[in-house]
Amino acid sequence: IFEAQSANFGKPKNIVAKMVEGKVKKFLSEVSLTEQDFVKDPGVKIKSLLDKNNAQVIQFKRFEVGEGIEVEETDFAAEVMSQIKKS
């Protein structure tokens, strides 16, 4: 997929190969746990943190940004009217 996308730019094959390599590395760093940034210190990769502490992953929990936050759904028009009535 990355090769087909990169070929559309009309670049030479050696440049396309480097573009594909960069895209694959970026993709793997996003989906591989050990290549992701540590949430408490984004400058540190999980792999280096594990190596530094002579540790290994035996279990993990997936979190998503904003997960668990409940958003109050209100009718915009009703909210505006309530603000007008207050003033």
GROMACS elastic network, one bead per residue, 0.5 to 0.9 nm:
[ bonds ]
;  ai    aj funct       b0    kb
    1     4     6  0.52053   500
    1     5     6  0.62255   500
    1     6     6  0.86126   500
    2     5     6  0.50903   500
    2     6     6  0.60591   500
    2     7     6  0.85045   500
    2    19     6  0.82531   500
    2    20     6  0.56035   500
    2    21     6  0.88200   500
    2    23     6  0.69236   500
    2    24     6  0.76865   500
    3     6     6  0.51147   500
    3     7     6  0.59947   500
    3     8     6  0.88017   500
    3    16     6  0.69259   500
    3    17     6  0.74544   500
    3    19     6  0.80906   500
    3    20     6  0.56924   500
    4     7     6  0.51498   500
    4     8     6  0.66773   500
    5     8     6  0.56019   500
    5     9     6  0.77421   500
    5    20     6  0.88119   500
    6     9     6  0.57916   500
    6    10     6  0.79881   500
    6    11     6  0.78999   500
    6    15     6  0.89837   500
    6    16     6  0.57735   500
    6    17     6  0.85019   500
    6    19     6  0.67180   500
    6    20     6  0.68929   500
    7    10     6  0.57925   500
    7    11     6  0.66575   500
    7    12     6  0.84284   500
    7    13     6  0.80099   500
    7    16     6  0.63039   500
    8    11     6  0.79552   500
    9    16     6  0.85625   500
   10    13     6  0.89641   500
   10    16     6  0.86985   500
   11    14     6  0.82271   500
   11    15     6  0.61889   500
   11    16     6  0.62012   500
   12    15     6  0.54138   500
   12    16     6  0.62696   500
   12    17     6  0.87464   500
   13    17     6  0.60860   500
   13    18     6  0.87219   500
   14    17     6  0.50942   500
   14    18     6  0.64815   500
   14    19     6  0.87618   500
   15    18     6  0.51601   500
   15    19     6  0.62024   500
   15    20     6  0.86408   500
   16    20     6  0.61111   500
   16    21     6  0.85394   500
   17    20     6  0.51391   500
   17    21     6  0.61527   500
   17    22     6  0.86861   500
   18    22     6  0.61878   500
   18    23     6  0.86309   500
   19    22     6  0.51851   500
   19    23     6  0.62437   500
   19    24     6  0.86641   500
   20    23     6  0.50920   500
   20    24     6  0.60961   500
   20    25     6  0.85768   500
   21    24     6  0.51960   500
   21    25     6  0.61985   500
   21    26     6  0.86393   500
   22    25     6  0.51668   500
   22    26     6  0.61832   500
   22    27     6  0.86117   500
   23    26     6  0.50944   500
   23    27     6  0.61005   500
   23    28     6  0.86031   500
   24    27     6  0.50455   500
   24    28     6  0.60988   500
   24    29     6  0.85233   500
   25    28     6  0.51815   500
   25    29     6  0.61079   500
   25    30     6  0.87045   500
   26    29     6  0.51384   500
   26    30     6  0.64020   500
   26    31     6  0.89365   500
   27    30     6  0.52398   500
   27    31     6  0.64223   500
   27    32     6  0.84847   500
   28    31     6  0.52328   500
   28    32     6  0.55608   500
   28    35     6  0.75259   500
   29    32     6  0.55325   500
   29    33     6  0.78311   500
   29    34     6  0.80316   500
   29    36     6  0.58182   500
   29    37     6  0.88884   500
   30    33     6  0.78311   500
   30    35     6  0.71698   500
   30    36     6  0.61257   500
   31    35     6  0.79499   500
   31    36     6  0.76156   500
   32    35     6  0.54697   500
   32    36     6  0.65134   500
   33    36     6  0.53863   500
   33    37     6  0.85723   500
   33    46     6  0.69948   500
   33    47     6  0.81978   500
   34    37     6  0.82316   500
   34    45     6  0.67978   500
   34    48     6  0.82147   500
   34    50     6  0.84774   500
   35    45     6  0.58169   500
   35    46     6  0.61536   500
   35    47     6  0.62641   500
   35    48     6  0.88830   500
   36    39     6  0.87114   500
   36    42     6  0.86532   500
   36    44     6  0.85288   500
   36    45     6  0.56229   500
   36    46     6  0.60000   500
   36    47     6  0.81465   500
   37    40     6  0.86092   500
   37    41     6  0.72753   500
   37    43     6  0.65946   500
   37    44     6  0.56831   500
   37    46     6  0.60354   500
   38    41     6  0.52957   500
   38    42     6  0.52204   500
   38    43     6  0.73889   500
   38    44     6  0.56435   500
   38    45     6  0.55544   500
   38    46     6  0.54646   500
   38    49     6  0.79680   500
   39    42     6  0.58068   500
   39    44     6  0.87540   500
   40    44     6  0.88167   500
   41    44     6  0.57819   500
   41    45     6  0.85025   500
   42    45     6  0.73279   500
   44    47     6  0.84254   500
   44    48     6  0.68175   500
   44    49     6  0.68357   500
   45    48     6  0.54500   500
   45    49     6  0.63657   500
   45    50     6  0.87625   500
   46    49     6  0.50358   500
   46    50     6  0.61259   500
   46    51     6  0.86049   500
   47    50     6  0.51711   500
   47    51     6  0.61844   500
   47    52     6  0.85718   500
   48    51     6  0.50114   500
   48    52     6  0.59462   500
   48    53     6  0.85537   500
   49    52     6  0.51423   500
   49    53     6  0.62686   500
   49    54     6  0.84490   500
   49    55     6  0.82487   500
   50    53     6  0.53195   500
   50    54     6  0.58463   500
   50    56     6  0.60784   500
   50    57     6  0.79382   500
   51    55     6  0.63967   500
   51    56     6  0.81271   500
   52    55     6  0.78126   500
   53    56     6  0.88240   500
   57    60     6  0.72086   500
   63    66     6  0.87632   500
   63    67     6  0.70033   500
   64    67     6  0.52626   500
   64    68     6  0.87912   500
   65    68     6  0.89278   500
   66    69     6  0.57697   500
   67    70     6  0.85824   500
   74    77     6  0.87398   500
   74    78     6  0.76381   500
   74    79     6  0.69610   500
   75    78     6  0.52874   500
   75    79     6  0.61489   500
   75    80     6  0.87333   500
   76    79     6  0.50280   500
   76    80     6  0.62160   500
   76    81     6  0.86403   500
   77    80     6  0.51620   500
   77    81     6  0.62154   500
   77    82     6  0.86548   500
   78    81     6  0.50607   500
   78    82     6  0.61446   500
   78    83     6  0.86670   500
   79    82     6  0.51433   500
   79    83     6  0.63318   500
   79    84     6  0.87404   500
   80    83     6  0.51308   500
   80    84     6  0.62612   500
   80    85     6  0.87096   500
   81    84     6  0.50253   500
   81    85     6  0.61716   500
   81    86     6  0.86593   500
   82    85     6  0.51128   500
   82    86     6  0.62742   500
   82    87     6  0.89407   500
   83    86     6  0.51683   500
   83    87     6  0.65969   500
   84    87     6  0.54336   500
